[in-house]
Structures are given as structure tokens and as C-alpha cells.
Amino acid sequence: MQQLPVEILEELLSWLSVKDLLRFKSVCKNWNSIISSHHFINLHLKKSISISSSRSRIFLPHDKAFRTVEYSRDPRGGGDRIDFQTLPRPKETIGTFIGTCDGLICYLDIKTMRICVSNPFLGVSKTLDLNVDTRFCTTILFLWFGRESSDDEYKVVLGIKSYDGKSNYSKYHMHLIKPFSDNCSWKSTREVDGRLELIWYFGEGILLHGIVHCLLYDRVTHAGPTVDYVVFTYDLCRESVGEISMPVGPHFLHAEIGVIDGCLSAICNVSRGNSAIYEVWTMKEYEVKESWTKLMNISRGCDYHMSPYWHLKLVGVTANGDLILSCYPKHRLLIYKVAEKKSEIFTSNGHWSARMYVESLVFP
């Protein structure tokens, strides 16, 4: 193996798991140098992402220990395969789970306003204290962590709602943090009117076209049991904010947004008389309100695993187009098989904040 050209050795090693690569670093100095190089880390990440197109791995941010679930279907008709893995939770990962990207996970401790970025497979973490006055920070409106292609940097976006004791209404400030920059830079980029409100404890951002999207509701127009939802947007490149309308017509009891086939999507719990169904919508042409198109209905009548009182969120889409769903309050993970119009529970010990995940050698 030592006589192989470096390029061939890199290619062979790049298909291995992180666990195996960490062991192989001790084989010799040359292997350690190759596996630790920035070039190889990026090569391995690309392979991990390509493998994830056929096998769906989901990260579950449980309190005591992290867990991953890998789901794949046998193309020869041999049934589904499900593999579980438990990871130790680093002591620095305190507070609210923000998200995952390229094998990294991100947490925010709201009490101390401290961010932690960690790679649980490597057991390496990095923390950053934000210079935010917690006396006036009343609510985290929404949050997001990921990598944006325009400058290829990892970023954290926080929408922090605050009240300064002077004005009649709260406002929220957009904070853009670059935890991997030389000085862990962060800045407050925008101040926005506090017309929009939380649906949950906090909103989880969704990245599409270099823009972070979060579902909020308009407290000015909100009335009755249904909610006037608005997709709030934050452009990472321009550092500007905007709004996108939700589908017209349905009276939503609850909704969650995601991405299906490169389009903004929404799963809406819709009231139909005395019953409720879930409608899946996609915005075929970005920012064009009239392009919202209903893909399918998911009804309680066709699937006993579904309850009209649950909230469903899109975690991801499998290689053959089936939907990976997280549900609340049951905390189950479901696979909704579109062609068969039925769901299967592949773990009852899921998590509402489940995210798609790839293992990597990327370190904070």
C-alpha cells in the first residue's frame, strides 16, 4: 500500500468511515499526513455527501447522548435497512440545538449567549461567546447553522427579539456569526420590526438559494384558530430580509417548511370540517406566490400511523422520493412512501429537531 501513488491511496481511503480513518492515522506518518490534510478532508466530505444520496442518515440531538439513524432501501426488493449508532455528547454542547452541516453540529446556550460548534465523530468542539446584552434579549426568534456557497464559509444566523424598555413594541436583530473565521467574527446586521411572531419556542431556518427561510406568523392579522403564516427570509450574501407568502386558500392549523426537489415546500395541517389532513405543497417558481402547487394529501384515513393532532415536519427526501418526517408530540421518525400512500415508523425514539447528517473529518 505504501508503494501506491498518493492520488490512488487518497481515493481508496476516501471511501472509508471516519471511525476507520481515525484508526488508520496511526498506521504510519504518511497515512496520518494524508488523512489530516485539508485536501483529503474535502475529498472525504464529497464522498460522504455522494453516498448520502442513496442512504439517508439522520441526526437525533438527544439530551444524554447523540444518535444517528441510517435508512436505505434494497434496490433488489429485499426490504428496508435501518442502522443505529450512538455518539457521546460533548460537554460543550449546552442549550438549544441549531442544526447540522457537513458532519458538524451547532448549539446555542441562550443563558450565556455562547455558541458551540462540534464534530461528534471526532470529539472536537469550539465555543464562541457572543457580545449580546442578555438583559434585553427576550426571545430567540429563529436560528440557523450551515455553509453558504458564495464564500464557502460556515455561518450562524440568529434572529433575537429584544425590548429596550423605551419603544412600545419589541424588535428583533439579525446576527451573522462566522465561527470558523480567524477571530470568530460576528455582527448585528439588521434591525427589523417586531410584527412577526414565533410559532414554537424558536424557528428553525431552512437554506435555499443562499437564503435562510423561517416560518413565522403575522400577529397583526392573526385571529381565530387558524394562523396567517409568513415565510421570513434572510439573504446571507446581501444581509437583507424579506417575506414570502404561503399557499392561498387552506386554513392552516399548523405548518412547517422544507425543501423538496430544490423547491421551497410546506406541510400544512389543514382543517376539513371535523377532520384534518396534511397537505404537501411546493413553490415551483421561487418567490412567485401563484406557483404554489399541491403535491399530495396525507390523510388519517389512509394511514393509521398518522394522527390529525400531530405536527409533521419534513426532515429530508430519500433517493426514490419518499418523505422522511418528524412528528410531534410523539417524537417518531416516519418514512412516508409516496407511491404506496402509507407511512412506516422506523424509530419511536426520534426527535422533533432531527436533521439530515453526513459524517466527516471537518473540525471546528
C-alpha positions as CSV (number, residue, x, y, z in Angstrom):
1,M,0.0,0.0,0.0
2,Q,2.9,2.4,0.7
3,Q,4.1,2.0,-2.9
4,L,0.8,3.2,-4.3
5,P,0.7,6.7,-5.8
6,V,-0.7,9.3,-3.3
7,E,-3.7,10.0,-5.6
8,I,-4.8,6.4,-5.6
9,L,-4.2,6.0,-1.9
10,E,-6.3,9.1,-1.3
11,E,-9.1,7.7,-3.5
12,L,-9.2,4.4,-1.6
13,L,-9.1,5.9,1.8
14,S,-11.8,8.5,1.0
15,W,-14.5,5.8,0.9
16,L,-13.8,4.7,4.5
17,S,-15.8,5.7,7.5
18,V,-14.5,8.3,10.0
19,K,-14.0,5.6,12.6
20,D,-11.8,3.6,10.3
21,L,-9.8,6.6,9.2
22,L,-9.0,7.7,12.7
23,R,-7.6,4.2,13.3
24,F,-5.6,4.3,10.1
25,K,-3.9,7.5,11.0
26,S,-1.7,5.5,13.3
27,V,-0.5,3.1,10.6
28,C,2.3,5.4,9.5
29,K,3.3,9.1,9.3
30,N,2.5,9.2,5.6
31,W,-1.1,8.0,6.2
32,N,-1.5,10.4,9.1
33,S,-0.4,13.3,6.9
34,I,-2.7,12.3,4.1
35,I,-5.8,11.8,6.2
36,S,-5.1,15.1,8.1
37,S,-4.7,17.2,5.0
38,H,-7.3,19.8,4.0
39,H,-7.4,18.3,0.5
40,F,-8.3,14.9,1.8
41,I,-10.9,16.2,4.4
42,N,-12.7,17.9,1.5
43,L,-12.4,14.8,-0.7
44,H,-13.8,12.6,2.0
45,L,-16.7,15.0,2.6
46,K,-17.7,15.0,-1.0
47,K,-17.7,11.2,-1.0
48,S,-19.8,11.2,2.2
49,I,-22.3,13.5,0.6
50,S,-22.5,11.4,-2.6
51,I,-23.1,8.3,-0.5
52,S,-25.9,10.1,1.4
53,S,-27.8,10.3,-1.9
54,S,-28.5,6.6,-1.7
55,R,-28.5,6.2,2.1
56,S,-30.3,8.6,4.4
57,R,-28.6,9.3,7.7
58,I,-30.5,11.3,10.3
59,F,-29.0,13.0,13.4
60,L,-31.0,12.9,16.6
61,P,-29.9,15.5,19.2
62,H,-31.0,13.7,22.4
63,D,-30.1,15.2,25.7
64,K,-27.8,12.5,27.2
65,A,-26.2,11.0,24.0
66,F,-26.5,11.7,20.3
67,R,-27.9,9.2,18.0
68,T,-27.8,8.6,14.2
69,V,-30.2,6.6,12.2
70,E,-29.3,5.3,8.7
71,Y,-32.1,4.3,6.3
72,S,-31.8,2.6,2.9
73,R,-33.9,0.5,0.6
74,D,-32.6,-2.6,-1.1
75,P,-32.9,-1.9,-4.9
76,R,-33.4,-5.6,-5.4
77,G,-36.6,-5.6,-3.3
78,G,-35.1,-7.1,-0.1
79,G,-36.8,-4.6,2.1
80,D,-35.6,-1.6,4.2
81,R,-32.4,-1.5,6.2
82,I,-32.1,0.6,9.3
83,D,-28.9,1.1,11.3
84,F,-28.5,2.9,14.6
85,Q,-25.4,4.5,16.1
86,T,-24.9,6.2,19.5
87,L,-22.3,9.0,19.9
88,P,-21.1,10.6,23.1
89,R,-22.4,14.1,23.6
90,P,-19.6,16.6,24.1
91,K,-20.0,18.6,27.4
92,E,-19.7,21.9,25.5
93,T,-23.0,21.2,23.6
94,I,-25.2,23.1,26.0
95,G,-28.6,24.6,25.3
96,T,-30.6,24.8,22.1
97,F,-29.7,22.7,19.0
98,I,-29.3,24.9,16.0
99,G,-28.5,22.5,13.2
100,T,-26.0,20.3,11.3
101,C,-23.8,20.8,8.3
102,D,-21.0,18.7,6.8
103,G,-20.8,16.5,9.9
104,L,-20.7,19.5,12.3
105,I,-23.4,20.3,14.8
106,C,-24.1,23.7,16.4
107,Y,-25.7,24.6,19.8
108,L,-26.6,27.9,21.4
109,D,-26.7,28.4,25.2
110,I,-29.3,31.1,25.5
111,K,-28.5,31.9,29.1
112,T,-24.8,32.8,28.4
113,M,-25.2,33.5,24.6
114,R,-22.4,31.1,23.9
115,I,-22.2,29.1,20.6
116,C,-20.6,25.7,20.3
117,V,-19.7,24.0,17.0
118,S,-18.7,20.4,17.4
119,N,-17.9,17.3,15.3
120,P,-19.2,14.4,17.5
121,F,-17.3,11.7,15.4
122,L,-14.0,13.5,16.1
123,G,-14.9,14.6,19.7
124,V,-13.6,18.1,18.9
125,S,-15.5,21.3,19.8
126,K,-15.1,25.1,19.6
127,T,-17.0,27.7,21.5
128,L,-17.7,31.4,20.9
129,D,-19.1,34.0,23.4
130,L,-21.5,36.5,21.7
131,N,-21.3,40.1,22.8
132,V,-25.0,40.4,23.3
133,D,-26.6,42.1,26.3
134,T,-28.9,39.4,27.7
135,R,-30.9,41.9,29.8
136,F,-32.9,43.0,26.8
137,C,-32.9,39.7,24.8
138,T,-36.4,38.3,25.4
139,T,-36.7,35.6,22.7
140,I,-34.7,33.8,20.0
141,L,-37.0,34.3,17.0
142,F,-35.2,31.8,14.8
143,L,-31.8,30.3,14.2
144,W,-29.7,28.5,11.5
145,F,-26.3,27.0,11.0
146,G,-24.7,25.9,7.8
147,R,-22.3,26.6,4.9
148,E,-23.2,29.0,2.1
149,S,-21.7,28.6,-1.3
150,S,-21.0,32.2,-2.3
151,D,-18.0,32.4,0.1
152,D,-17.9,28.7,1.3
153,E,-17.9,29.8,4.9
154,Y,-19.8,28.3,7.8
155,K,-22.2,30.7,9.4
156,V,-24.7,31.0,12.2
157,V,-27.8,33.3,11.8
158,L,-29.7,34.3,14.9
159,G,-32.9,36.4,15.0
160,I,-33.0,37.8,18.5
161,K,-36.1,39.5,19.7
162,S,-35.5,42.2,22.3
163,Y,-37.2,45.1,24.1
164,D,-35.2,48.1,25.1
165,G,-37.7,49.5,27.6
166,K,-38.4,52.6,25.5
167,S,-40.4,51.8,22.5
168,N,-43.9,50.3,22.6
169,Y,-43.0,47.2,20.6
170,S,-40.3,44.7,20.6
171,K,-37.9,44.5,17.7
172,Y,-35.6,41.8,16.6
173,H,-32.0,42.0,15.4
174,M,-30.3,39.8,12.9
175,H,-26.9,38.5,14.0
176,L,-24.5,36.9,11.5
177,I,-21.7,34.8,13.1
178,K,-18.7,33.2,11.3
179,P,-17.4,30.7,14.0
180,F,-14.6,29.5,11.8
181,S,-13.1,32.9,10.9
182,D,-9.8,33.9,12.5
183,N,-11.4,35.9,15.2
184,C,-14.8,34.1,15.3
185,S,-16.4,37.2,13.9
186,W,-20.0,38.2,14.5
187,K,-22.0,41.3,13.7
188,S,-25.5,42.6,14.1
189,T,-26.7,43.2,10.5
190,R,-30.3,44.2,10.6
191,E,-33.0,45.6,12.9
192,V,-36.5,44.5,11.9
193,D,-40.0,45.5,13.1
194,G,-41.4,43.0,15.6
195,R,-44.7,42.4,13.7
196,L,-43.8,38.7,13.2
197,E,-44.0,36.2,16.0
198,L,-42.9,32.7,16.9
199,I,-44.9,29.6,16.3
200,W,-42.8,27.4,18.5
201,Y,-40.2,28.1,21.1
202,F,-37.9,29.1,18.3
203,G,-37.9,28.8,14.5
204,E,-35.5,26.5,12.6
205,G,-34.1,28.1,9.5
206,I,-34.1,26.3,6.1
207,L,-31.4,27.2,3.5
208,L,-32.4,27.6,-0.2
209,H,-30.7,29.7,-2.9
210,G,-28.3,31.2,-0.4
211,I,-31.3,32.5,1.6
212,V,-32.3,31.3,5.1
213,H,-36.1,30.8,5.4
214,C,-38.1,30.6,8.6
215,L,-41.9,30.1,9.1
216,L,-43.4,32.8,11.4
217,Y,-46.9,34.2,11.8
218,D,-48.2,37.8,11.5
219,R,-49.5,38.9,14.9
220,V,-51.2,41.9,13.3
221,T,-53.5,39.8,11.1
222,H,-53.7,36.7,13.3
223,A,-57.2,35.9,14.5
224,G,-59.2,32.8,15.4
225,P,-58.0,29.2,15.4
226,T,-56.1,29.4,12.1
227,V,-52.8,31.2,11.6
228,D,-51.6,33.7,8.9
229,Y,-48.2,32.2,8.2
230,V,-45.4,34.1,6.6
231,V,-42.0,32.8,5.4
232,F,-39.4,35.2,6.7
233,T,-36.2,35.3,4.7
234,Y,-32.6,36.4,5.3
235,D,-30.2,36.7,2.4
236,L,-26.8,35.6,3.5
237,C,-24.9,37.4,0.8
238,R,-26.8,40.7,0.8
239,E,-27.6,40.6,4.5
240,S,-31.1,41.7,3.7
241,V,-34.5,40.5,4.9
242,G,-37.8,39.7,3.1
243,E,-41.1,37.8,3.2
244,I,-42.6,35.0,1.0
245,S,-46.4,34.3,1.1
246,M,-47.7,30.8,1.9
247,P,-50.2,28.9,-0.3
248,V,-53.5,30.7,-0.6
249,G,-56.8,29.1,0.5
250,P,-56.1,26.4,3.1
251,H,-56.9,27.2,6.7
252,F,-53.8,26.0,8.4
253,L,-53.9,24.6,11.9
254,H,-50.2,24.2,11.7
255,A,-47.5,24.2,9.0
256,E,-43.8,23.5,8.6
257,I,-41.5,24.4,5.7
258,G,-38.7,22.4,4.0
259,V,-37.1,21.7,0.6
260,I,-38.3,19.1,-2.0
261,D,-36.6,18.7,-5.4
262,G,-34.9,22.1,-5.0
263,C,-38.1,24.0,-4.3
264,L,-39.5,25.6,-1.2
265,S,-42.1,23.3,0.3
266,A,-44.7,23.3,3.1
267,I,-46.5,20.6,5.0
268,C,-49.8,22.0,6.3
269,N,-52.2,20.5,8.8
270,V,-55.5,21.6,7.2
271,S,-58.9,21.7,8.8
272,R,-61.6,19.9,6.7
273,G,-64.8,20.1,8.7
274,N,-64.4,17.8,11.7
275,S,-61.3,16.1,10.4
276,A,-57.8,17.2,9.5
277,I,-55.4,16.2,6.7
278,Y,-51.8,17.1,5.8
279,E,-51.3,18.9,2.5
280,V,-47.8,18.9,0.9
281,W,-47.1,22.0,-1.2
282,T,-44.1,23.1,-3.3
283,M,-43.3,26.6,-4.8
284,K,-42.4,25.7,-8.3
285,E,-41.1,29.2,-9.1
286,Y,-39.2,30.8,-6.3
287,E,-40.9,33.9,-4.8
288,V,-43.9,33.6,-7.1
289,K,-46.9,33.2,-4.9
290,E,-49.1,31.8,-7.7
291,S,-46.7,29.0,-8.3
292,W,-47.5,27.1,-5.0
293,T,-48.6,23.7,-6.2
294,K,-50.2,20.9,-4.1
295,L,-48.3,17.7,-4.5
296,M,-50.3,15.3,-2.3
297,N,-52.6,14.8,0.6
298,I,-51.6,12.7,3.6
299,S,-54.8,11.8,5.4
300,R,-55.6,10.0,8.6
301,G,-58.0,7.7,6.8
302,C,-55.3,6.2,4.6
303,D,-52.7,5.6,7.3
304,Y,-53.2,4.5,10.9
305,H,-49.7,5.8,11.8
306,M,-50.9,9.4,11.2
307,S,-52.9,11.4,13.7
308,P,-54.7,14.7,12.8
309,Y,-53.4,16.1,16.1
310,W,-49.7,15.7,15.2
311,H,-47.4,18.2,13.8
312,L,-45.3,16.9,10.9
313,K,-42.0,18.3,9.7
314,L,-40.0,17.4,6.6
315,V,-36.6,16.1,7.6
316,G,-35.5,15.0,4.1
317,V,-36.3,13.1,0.9
318,T,-34.9,9.7,0.1
319,A,-33.3,8.7,-3.2
320,N,-36.6,7.3,-4.5
321,G,-38.7,10.3,-3.5
322,D,-40.2,9.1,-0.2
323,L,-40.5,11.7,2.6
324,I,-38.7,11.4,5.9
325,L,-40.9,13.0,8.5
326,S,-40.5,14.0,12.2
327,C,-43.7,14.2,14.2
328,Y,-44.7,16.0,17.4
329,P,-45.6,15.2,20.2
330,K,-44.9,11.5,19.6
331,H,-41.2,12.2,18.6
332,R,-41.4,9.4,15.9
333,L,-39.5,9.3,12.7
334,L,-41.6,8.2,9.7
335,I,-41.0,7.2,6.1
336,Y,-43.9,8.2,4.0
337,K,-43.9,6.1,0.9
338,V,-45.4,8.3,-1.7
339,A,-46.3,5.6,-4.3
340,E,-48.0,3.4,-1.7
341,K,-49.6,6.3,0.2
342,K,-48.6,4.9,3.6
343,S,-46.1,5.6,6.3
344,E,-43.7,3.3,8.3
345,I,-42.3,4.1,11.7
346,F,-38.6,3.4,11.6
347,T,-37.9,4.7,15.2
348,S,-40.2,5.6,18.0
349,N,-37.3,7.3,19.8
350,G,-36.9,10.1,17.3
351,H,-36.6,13.9,17.9
352,W,-38.6,16.9,16.6
353,S,-35.3,18.6,15.6
354,A,-34.0,15.6,13.6
355,R,-31.7,16.6,10.7
356,M,-30.1,15.0,7.7
357,Y,-26.5,14.2,8.5
358,V,-23.2,13.1,7.0
359,E,-20.1,12.0,9.0
360,S,-16.9,13.9,8.1
361,L,-13.4,14.8,9.2
362,V,-14.2,18.5,9.2
363,F,-13.1,20.0,12.5
364,P,-14.1,23.4,14.2
